[in-house]
Amino acid sequence: MTQHEVNPEGLWQLLAREHDQLDQLFEQLLEALRADAREDARRLWAEFDERLNAHMEFEEREVLPALHAAWPGEAAALAAEHEQIRAKLGELGVALDRHEIRAELVAEFVEQLRRHARRESALAYQWAERHLEAHDRAALAHRVGAARYVRQRLCEIRDRSNPQRGASR
């Protein structure tokens, strides 16, 4: 297997692992905010914002349409939660830029994201594992792996073009 191929039977685990990685990144962000490490917080926020949006876009493009065919109400509810998350992400990003962000508000947002991740795992991911054909799961898992690989390569390129940023990672 190359570094961007994935196990097609583990779609649910792969997407859940992305939730875990986002959660770890957010914990680092909270630590930076609590320590008043503004540059680190700004860098971590930008990375988190980029990765979370890419994750939600993938789900909306690849997972939610399949779920919608079976459970339209649940798919619509998850999509609506994504819109709420995006709105809060924007608000907190502005507050961070203005140096008005409080760790407590970010911690509340983390809890909102964790509730959403549990809901997605219980509904969409497990449904996909049980109901999508193996070739559909393989195609989705491959796209998740390919997207992750592309993001990783873009980060490496960005870090090479900006050595100061790469050193702070």
Contacts in CASP RR format, 6 or more apart in sequence:
PFRMAT RR
TARGET T0000
AUTHOR 0000-0000-0000
METHOD contacts of the structure
MODEL  1
MTQHEVNPEGLWQLLAREHDQLDQLFEQLLEALRADAREDARRLWAEFDE
RLNAHMEFEEREVLPALHAAWPGEAAALAAEHEQIRAKLGELGVALDRHE
IRAELVAEFVEQLRRHARRESALAYQWAERHLEAHDRAALAHRVGAARYV
RQRLCEIRDRSNPQRGASR
3 149 0 8 1.000
4 145 0 8 1.000
4 146 0 8 1.000
4 148 0 8 1.000
4 149 0 8 1.000
5 142 0 8 1.000
5 145 0 8 1.000
6 14 0 8 1.000
6 141 0 8 1.000
6 142 0 8 1.000
6 144 0 8 1.000
6 145 0 8 1.000
7 14 0 8 1.000
7 141 0 8 1.000
8 134 0 8 1.000
8 137 0 8 1.000
8 138 0 8 1.000
8 141 0 8 1.000
8 142 0 8 1.000
9 134 0 8 1.000
9 137 0 8 1.000
10 129 0 8 1.000
10 137 0 8 1.000
10 141 0 8 1.000
11 125 0 8 1.000
11 128 0 8 1.000
11 129 0 8 1.000
11 132 0 8 1.000
11 137 0 8 1.000
11 140 0 8 1.000
11 141 0 8 1.000
11 144 0 8 1.000
12 121 0 8 1.000
12 125 0 8 1.000
12 126 0 8 1.000
12 128 0 8 1.000
12 129 0 8 1.000
14 141 0 8 1.000
14 144 0 8 1.000
14 145 0 8 1.000
15 59 0 8 1.000
15 63 0 8 1.000
15 120 0 8 1.000
15 121 0 8 1.000
15 125 0 8 1.000
15 144 0 8 1.000
16 117 0 8 1.000
16 121 0 8 1.000
16 125 0 8 1.000
18 55 0 8 1.000
18 144 0 8 1.000
18 148 0 8 1.000
19 55 0 8 1.000
19 117 0 8 1.000
19 120 0 8 1.000
19 121 0 8 1.000
21 51 0 8 1.000
22 48 0 8 1.000
22 51 0 8 1.000
22 52 0 8 1.000
22 55 0 8 1.000
22 113 0 8 1.000
23 110 0 8 1.000
23 113 0 8 1.000
23 114 0 8 1.000
23 117 0 8 1.000
25 44 0 8 1.000
25 47 0 8 1.000
25 48 0 8 1.000
25 51 0 8 1.000
26 48 0 8 1.000
26 106 0 8 1.000
26 110 0 8 1.000
26 113 0 8 1.000
27 110 0 8 1.000
28 44 0 8 1.000
29 41 0 8 1.000
29 44 0 8 1.000
29 45 0 8 1.000
29 48 0 8 1.000
29 106 0 8 1.000
30 103 0 8 1.000
30 106 0 8 1.000
30 107 0 8 1.000
30 110 0 8 1.000
32 38 0 8 1.000
32 40 0 8 1.000
32 41 0 8 1.000
32 44 0 8 1.000
33 41 0 8 1.000
33 101 0 8 1.000
33 102 0 8 1.000
33 103 0 8 1.000
33 106 0 8 1.000
34 103 0 8 1.000
38 99 0 8 1.000
39 168 0 8 1.000
40 168 0 8 1.000
41 96 0 8 1.000
41 101 0 8 1.000
42 96 0 8 1.000
43 165 0 8 1.000
43 168 0 8 1.000
43 169 0 8 1.000
45 92 0 8 1.000
45 93 0 8 1.000
45 96 0 8 1.000
47 155 0 8 1.000
49 89 0 8 1.000
49 93 0 8 1.000
50 151 0 8 1.000
51 151 0 8 1.000
52 85 0 8 1.000
52 89 0 8 1.000
52 113 0 8 1.000
53 86 0 8 1.000
53 89 0 8 1.000
54 147 0 8 1.000
54 151 0 8 1.000
56 82 0 8 1.000
56 85 0 8 1.000
56 86 0 8 1.000
58 143 0 8 1.000
58 144 0 8 1.000
58 147 0 8 1.000
59 78 0 8 1.000
59 82 0 8 1.000
59 120 0 8 1.000
59 124 0 8 1.000
60 79 0 8 1.000
60 82 0 8 1.000
62 140 0 8 1.000
62 143 0 8 1.000
63 124 0 8 1.000
63 125 0 8 1.000
63 128 0 8 1.000
63 140 0 8 1.000
64 75 0 8 1.000
64 78 0 8 1.000
64 79 0 8 1.000
64 124 0 8 1.000
65 75 0 8 1.000
66 128 0 8 1.000
66 132 0 8 1.000
66 136 0 8 1.000
67 74 0 8 1.000
67 75 0 8 1.000
67 78 0 8 1.000
67 123 0 8 1.000
67 124 0 8 1.000
67 127 0 8 1.000
67 128 0 8 1.000
68 75 0 8 1.000
68 76 0 8 1.000
70 127 0 8 1.000
70 131 0 8 1.000
71 123 0 8 1.000
71 127 0 8 1.000
74 123 0 8 1.000
74 124 0 8 1.000
75 124 0 8 1.000
78 116 0 8 1.000
78 119 0 8 1.000
78 120 0 8 1.000
78 123 0 8 1.000
78 124 0 8 1.000
81 116 0 8 1.000
81 119 0 8 1.000
84 112 0 8 1.000
85 112 0 8 1.000
85 113 0 8 1.000
85 116 0 8 1.000
88 109 0 8 1.000
88 112 0 8 1.000
89 109 0 8 1.000
92 101 0 8 1.000
92 105 0 8 1.000
92 106 0 8 1.000
92 109 0 8 1.000
93 101 0 8 1.000
95 101 0 8 1.000
95 102 0 8 1.000
95 105 0 8 1.000
128 137 0 8 1.000
128 140 0 8 1.000
129 137 0 8 1.000
132 140 0 8 1.000
158 165 0 8 1.000
159 165 0 8 1.000
159 166 0 8 1.000
159 169 0 8 1.000
END
